Amino acid sequence: MARRRRGRIGNALAVLAGARGDILEVAPGARPRFVALGGVLLSTGGLAVLSAAFAVHMAVGAVWPVAMLVGLFWGLVIVNLDRMLLVGMAHDASFKRNLLMAVPRVGLALVLGIVISTPLTLQIFHKEIDTEIVALQAEQSDAYKKSLDSDARFAGLPDLRDRVADEQAIVASGGDGDTTLLPLTASMTAAQQVYDQALATQQDLQNKAQCELNGTCGTGKPGTGEAYVQARAAADGQAAVVASAKSDLDAATAALSSAQARSAQQAASGLETDQAELARLTADQTKLQQAFDATNADNTGILIRLQALGRLSDTNSTLGFAHFMLSLLFICIELLPVFMKTLLNFSPSTAYDKLAEIRDDGDISIETMQQQTRREVERAQQELLILAEKERVDRQKEAVLARRRARLQLAAERQALPPEVRTQAAVEDDEPIRKPWDTGPIFEAAKNVVRSLRPRATDRVDAAS
């Protein structure tokens, strides 16, 4: 039982490889070759099933049962294409014809091999690819963030942030942080320096006057002498300078305070508007970035995997070599049936090839004989129909001539009768008296003959059959 089952499986594989069962029964030695080719076709179909299943699962995220169904359909398509490539290459020892047949088939098989090998290679290196995808997604996120920063909608966002920070600093310092008030600040500082200098000069002059009064310096004579009076006058004169410097300092301080108050008020009024605009633009930018990050995180399809695999192959020579060898392996498996069939075509003709050629020639001869026989039978049938039609026309002509002779004889007999008898006979026969030159009966007989010569519907059906 098991042997019979193996035989049926082998026959199915041989037929899959393009073998003819009737010839294999006569030449069983060719069976192992076709069984092997059928096994190779099933192998390529199995790889195609896995490849398509992985591709559908990675590309659209389909569940595995659905992915396997799609893979089975793709595997059947690949097996059918490979079988077409094999069946179309009949045995021929001519190098040129084999080359012309093999080149397009090898090209098609090469394309199929690349298509089949790509998803399988991606699945084999999926761990390394997943790690590289994380890096690619981070780079894409950073690139998108930079593109948002340079976007016209958010081009003024850095300046707006700086303006809000400046306004907050101005409000917090009461207007002291406003850089536009630097001239007023410089003026107040200069006035403060002048005032301090005048006050120091006044203090020095007062000390000299007191020292002159005590006699501890200057002339060394105590009392309100001329030296003391001059020193006191100088100190009193400096008091006016101090008062003027103090007035200038108060004016500069008042101007600076007023400007700071106005600056703080303006910064406070503009801060609310700028903060609202900053919050809106920041929210829009954050929303776009989050939407991109969500889409970017879900981007794990074939395209980014191919990109990751390509970058890994460029940066890691070991992985690149392994990638190349795996792809070459799968491509060779897909090309194997066509290569084997091409090599077999260059080998001497086997018994199977000779029997197939004999059977094909025999089929052509039989079909040629059958066509010739059908043409001869049709020709004979047409000749029989023509003879039968001629006989029928001759019989109708004889009948017409017999009727004409009878009528002419009857007319001659009536002409020999007396007139009254001839008239009475015509009335009794209810037939009009015709003159010898009356051609009406002849025309009627001719019409009947023509109608009889036309092919009837039954005759046409018989001739067609």
Stockholm file with secondary structure:
# STOCKHOLM 1.0

chainA/1-465         MARRRRGRIGNALAVLAGARGDILEVAPGARPRFVALGGVLLSTGGLAVLSAAFAVHMAVGAVWPVAMLVGLFWGLVIVNLDRMLLVGMAHDASFKRNLLMAVPRVGLALVLGIVISTPLTLQIFHKEIDTEIVALQAEQSDAYKKSLDSDARFAGLPDLRDRVADEQAIVASGGDGDTTLLPLTASMTAAQQVYDQALATQQDLQNKAQCELNGTCGTGKPGTGEAYVQARAAADGQAAVVASAKSDLDAATAALSSAQARSAQQAASGLETDQAELARLTADQTKLQQAFDATNADNTGILIRLQALGRLSDTNSTLGFAHFMLSLLFICIELLPVFMKTLLNFSPSTAYDKLAEIRDDGDISIETMQQQTRREVERAQQELLILAEKERVDRQKEAVLARRRARLQLAAERQALPPEVRTQAAVEDDEPIRKPWDTGPIFEAAKNVVRSLRPRATDRVDAAS
#=GR chainA/1-465 SS CHHHHHHHHHHHHHHHTTCCHHHHHHCGGGHHHHHHHHHHHHHHHHHHHHHHHHHHHHHHCCCHHHHHHHHHHHHHHHHHHHHHHHHTCCCCCCHHHHHHHHHHHHHHHHHHHHHHHHHHHHHHTHHHHHHHHHHHHHHHHHHHHHHHHTSGGGTTHHHHHHHHHHHHHHHHTTTTTCGGGHHHHHHHHHHHHHHHHHHHHHHHHHHHHHHHHHTSSTTSCCSSCHHHHHHHHHHHHHHHHHHHHHHHHHHHHHHHHHHHHHHHHHHHHHHHHHHHHHHHHHHHHHHHHHHHHHHHHHCCSHHHHHHHHHHHHHHCHHHHHHHHHHHHHHHHHHHHHHHHHHHHHHSCCCHHHHHHHHHHHHHHHHHHHHHHHHHHHHHHHHHHHHHHHHHHHHHHHHHHHHHHHHHHHHHHHHHHSCHHHHHHHHHHHTCCCCCTTCCHHHHHHHHHHHHHHSCCHHHHHHHHC
#=GC SS_cons         CHHHHHHHHHHHHHHHTTCCHHHHHHCGGGHHHHHHHHHHHHHHHHHHHHHHHHHHHHHHCCCHHHHHHHHHHHHHHHHHHHHHHHHTCCCCCCHHHHHHHHHHHHHHHHHHHHHHHHHHHHHHTHHHHHHHHHHHHHHHHHHHHHHHHTSGGGTTHHHHHHHHHHHHHHHHTTTTTCGGGHHHHHHHHHHHHHHHHHHHHHHHHHHHHHHHHHTSSTTSCCSSCHHHHHHHHHHHHHHHHHHHHHHHHHHHHHHHHHHHHHHHHHHHHHHHHHHHHHHHHHHHHHHHHHHHHHHHHHCCSHHHHHHHHHHHHHHCHHHHHHHHHHHHHHHHHHHHHHHHHHHHHHSCCCHHHHHHHHHHHHHHHHHHHHHHHHHHHHHHHHHHHHHHHHHHHHHHHHHHHHHHHHHHHHHHHHHHSCHHHHHHHHHHHTCCCCCTTCCHHHHHHHHHHHHHHSCCHHHHHHHHC
//
